[in-house]
Amino acid sequence: MTIITAEFIGSCTEVSKCPAPDMPEFAFIGRSNVGKSSLINMLTNSRKLAKTSVTPGKTQTINHFLINSSWYLVDLPGYGYASVSKSARARFGQMIEGYVLKRDNLACLFILIDSRLPPQAIDLDFIEWAGSKKIPLGILFTKIDKLSRSGLQNNVKQYEATLLKRWEELPTIILTSSEKKNGKEEVLALIEELISEFRT
């Protein structure tokens, strides 16, 4: 798949105000500072489609982008903010849960994981929760250019081993780097495949 056009449609804090669910939708979420905005910009060939920030927690709304006039890319608030209030974290949690559970056109929820870290409880808990709700998932390891090949393999294997304790089959896993553009073709190919399945 080649992304030709990417248009910002709007931001909202309530699922009821999202665009009509008439096209397949692919949402991206991850712990704060995981590199979500950079990855979205890399996938869409844009330097500023999604706003990047050195301060974790930049995304605080559900943001829809119309891609190639045929599907939505959705930038969701992160989870696990250390720098926001407890009430704000609760509000983001309600927003995320409402979106994930109520969007019938959600073709895949991409959960981003920082490849530099061993398995984190907050990531595993979110993956487990989404899986228990039968949400179609993909796992994207980010920043793979920031550690050695052996370190990367070790961390990914730890995640796989941990998930396989409860899962019979792992979600699709793709290794990405926004700087080196690793994983771009794989992510877009998966989206293209899921769009075809969605429409049939």
N, C-alpha and C positions, 0 to 999 in steps of 0.2 A: 504494500500500500504506500502511496505517496500522498502526503498532506499538502494540498494546494491552497486551501483557504482555512483560516481559523479566526472565528469572529466571537468576541465577547458578547454574550447575550444578557447576562444580568446576575446580580447577587441577591440572595434572600436568606432569611433565618428561619423560615417556615416551609415545610415540604409542600404545603398547599399552594404556595406561591411560586413553585418551580414551574418551568415551561411544561406545556402539555406533554404527557408521556407517549408521544407518537413516533419516537425514533429510539433506536438502541442507545444505551447510555453506559459510559465507562468511567467509573469513579476512582480517584486516587486519594489514598489516605495513609497517614503514618505518624509516628511519634514526632513531636516538634523537633525541628532542626535535622530532619532525616534527608533533606535535599529534594523535597517534593516539587517545589516551584521550578528548580533548576532542571529536573527531569522532564516536567511538562514542557518547558521551553525548548529543551533539546528535541523532544518528540515532534513538536509542532514547528520546528525550524524558526523559532522566535527568540529574541533576546529579552522580551519583556511582556509576553502574553500573561504569564503568571508572575506576580510580584514577589521578588526574592528579598530576603532581609537577613542581616546577621543576628537579629533578635528573634528567638523562637516564638511561635504563636502569631505570625503575621496574618495567616488566613483565619478569619473568624466568621465567615459566612459560607454558604453553599454557592459556589461560582460555576456557572454554565458557559461553556464555549461550544459553538456550533462548528463542527469540522466537516469540510467538503460538502456542506449543505445536506449532510445525510446522517450524521450521528453526533451525539453530545459527549464531550469530555468534561468531567465534573471534578473540580478542585474542592475537596472537603476540608473542614477544620481538622487539625491534628488532635491527637489525644496525648495526655501526659504532660500538660503544661506545668512547668515548675514555677513560672513567673507570673501566673495569673491567680486570681482569688479562687477560693473553693466554690463560691457560687457561680463564677464564670466557667469553671471546669464542669460543673453540673449542667449548666446551660448548653455548653458545647456537646456534652454527652447525650443530652436529650435530643439535640438537633441531629447528631449523627445517627442515633438509633432510629429516630423517626424517618430519616431519609432512607437508610439501608433497608428497613423493614417494609416501607410503603411504596417504593418506586418499582412498579411492576416491569418497567422497561430497563431495569438495571441488568445489563448483560454480563458485567464482570466488575467486581470490586478489587482493585489492585492495592494490596497492602505493602507499603514500602518498609524495608528493614535496613538499618545501617550495618553494612557488611563488616565493619571494623570491630563490632562488639560481639561477644558471646551472647547466647540466647538471653533476652531480657523478659522478665515476667510480664511486663505491661504489653509487650508485643504478642507473646504467647497467649495471654488472656484474651486479647482482642481477636486473634486468629481463631481461638477456640470458640469464642462467643459467636462470631460470624459463621463459622462452620456448623455450629449447633442450630443455627437458624436457616440452614440450607442455602446460604448466599453463595453464588458462584464466585470463586476466589482465584486470584493470581498473586503470587508473592514476588516482589521485585527487590532484590538486594542492591542497594545503592553504594556509590563511592568505592567501587571495587579497585579503582586505580590507586587507592590510598593505603593499601596493605599488600604484603607479599602473596604470591600464589599459594604457598603452603598455609599461610594464615587464613586466607579466604576459604580454601577448601576445608580447613578445620572448623571454621565458624559455621559454614553452610551445612557440613555433616552433623554438627551438633544440633542445629535446628531440625534437620530431617529426622535424626534419631529421636529427638524429643517429641516431635509431632507424631511419629509413627507409633509411639506408645499408646496413642488414642485413635489415630486415623488408620483406616485400612489402606487408603490411597492418598498420596500427597497432592496438593494443588500444583498447578504449573509454577515452576520456579525459573526466573530469568535473572541473570547477573547484569547489572547496568553501571555505567559511568556517564554522568552528564558531560564531563570534560572531554572524555575520549570517544563519546557516542557509542560505547558498548551497549548492546542489548536493544538498540533502537529498532533494527529490522525485525528482531524476534518479537518485540512488543507489538509493533504495527501489524505483523503477520498474524499474530494471535487475535488481535482486534478484528482484522479482516475476516478471519475464519469464524469468529463468534457473531459478527454481523450477518454473515451468510446463514448461520444456524438460526439466529434470531428471526430472520425474515421468512424462514421456511417452517 
